[in-house]
């Protein structure tokens, strides 16, 4: 393989890497042959991770680069765990060390990393901040040559990503004062110029190359509205009286029976819990005990999530109900079908999720969107399907000079510089970076004055200094929307099961209630408001079950998606054919019956309901 030694080649061949793919060869040559940063755009399952790390590990091995030579950043902890298992084996071929550090990493392992750092450190965007301010680890960052950013497109489109990019810029420009090569990996990318400018730290030249794999992965997506008669399948209607929901559950059971491994994505944790519990109970009751179901989302304890991931990979679980926690990059070869329950709301999200099936190179990704008998859900899902198949993606947007991101980044940076940071020198560097080119001096000084007023930093003689509150601010604040959480604790062993929002617990849960968490029933024993802990014990069936609700789970719909849905409704009103969308004739006829009741892309409908004293405004403008 390329210029690797015989020992390395044989080791990689034993792991199944007999020959590099065309993409991997191109990336290998680019990393070894230039000093450019690189954005690799290639479909799911094309080997992007290996494409970036084979040449990096080769360089670490051949040039004997000391730790920490590379930081590999992924947005999800589940993705980190998945990568660690794969990369440890590959790293042994190059005689280098890999380690993982994120929010779930035990203190003992963090201490071990500080004493004996790896050549390649896997982490998350938030944990990178803590690595930078850790003086023990920061000493090793002088050896840093590469930063690999996985799921790059997902980070471009969020303030969480902007936080990461700002810290990388300051790390390169002002802390290490050396050029670091960034290797960004993504399955999709629309706005290449924005992506390049985010990674480019040079004012004069563009030193970021884009490598695209032109092999578009085949995907097959259906939009399915199970007929109400489907509820009779497996006798589901005996147990679920809502025929629409019963039909969807029966359809899901069919899919689970006919496939090897099924990922079911929901847009909210509440719905994941509901589906997980209902499917687990129902398959057991109707005699399909071989169908085991797991639940996975970010509010479950690390040990539970890790256990579920392992059981799904090994085949102990036939189906996994998940939120975005399993959306990005997880390599589970058993998955041969993906279900999106309800509209995915975004094309990129749909492609990421369906792409979890057929994850190997050359495989076809297959899946469906299950929606109820709701015109908006059907049309929105149909539009998203059409755009996904044609790779018509949402355009990544730029946040111009995000002040919350900048405030946090300044706090991180001053912790590294106890001797003070010159206000105007920092401003000069910031406005030379794409994300802050439009930051005016007055706004910048107002932000610093606010941070000084809040005692997050101290300003004296045009220099910024850390205070006692700075480190606390850095550890308590991040760019992931959050609320105060309550730990859910098992009484008999004291183990944490997961977390619930404090407001939900206070307003909705009382002693004796039964809740679902991790797809399992728990009876509430008591709530300790001082300790912020809800104590529970496992229980069996209950007459009334509470499905928890979590805040901050809305997914925005792009303007163009909403406009296209509106245009279909307008065409239905005027009896203009919508044959290109592939909707069944009976569905088109059903939709046509009600289309006059709603607005469209040219009409806004305002309706008043006197019974509830409420105005309803139907406008197709999207939510972003």
KAMO-V573682 format. One line per field, one symbol per residue. ss: DSSP state (@ for helix, = for strand, . for the rest). psi: psi as a letter, one per 20 degrees, with the letter a starting at -180 (. if undefined). A space follows every 10 residues. Layout:
# KAMO-V573682
ss: ???
psi: ???
This chain:
# KAMO-V573682
ss: .....@@@@@ @@@@...... .@@@@@@@@@ @@@...==== =......@@@ @@@@@@@@@@ @@@......= ===...@@@@ @@@@@@@@@@ @@@....=== ......@@@@ @@@@@....= ===.@@@@@@ @@@.@@@@@@ @@@..====. .@@@@@..@@ @@@@@@@@@@ @@@@@..... ======.... .@@@@@@@@. .......=== ==......== ====...@@@ @@@@@@@@.. ..@@@@@@@@ @@@@@@@... .====...@@ @@@@@@@@@@ @@@@@..... ..====...= .@@@@@@@@@ @@@@....== ==.@@@.... ......==== =.....@@@@ @@@@...... ....====== ....@@@@@@ @@@@@@@@@. .......... ..@@@@@@@@ @@@@@@.... ==@@@@@@@@ ...@@@.... @@@@@@@@@@ @@@...==== ..====.@@@ @@@@@@.... ....====== .....===== =@@@@@@@.. ...====..= ========.. ..======.. .....==... ........@@ @@@@@@@@@@ @@@.....@@ @...@@@@@@ @@@@@@@... ....=====. ...=====.. ....
psi: ockqrggggh ghhhijmhqq rgghgggghg ghirjqqpoo oqrpjikhgh hhhghghggg ghilprqohp popqiphhhg gggggghggg hhhjlrqqqp oahipqhhhg ghhhhmqrhp opargghhgh ghiohghhhi ihiphqopoq lghhhhkqhg ghgghggggh gghhghlqpp ppoppqhqpg nggggghhip jphhqokpqp opoiopppqo pqopnpqhih iipjkhihho iohgghgggh ggggghhjrg pppopriqhg hggggggggg gghghjjlii opprpprijq qghggggggg hghijhphqp pqbiijhoip nniiojqppo orpihqghgg ggghihqliq piqppqarop qampgggggg hgghgghghj lnqqppqppo lohhgggghg ggghhimhiq ppghgggghg iiqgijhjoq hggghgghhg hggikhrppp lkqpqqahig hgghhhqrjo prrpqppopp hhijqpgaqq pggggghipr piqprppkjq pppphrpohg ilpoprqqrb qqhpppoqpq rljppqpqgh ghhhghhggg hghjkpqkhi ikpqhhgggg hhhihiiraa iippppqpoh hjlpppoopm jaj.
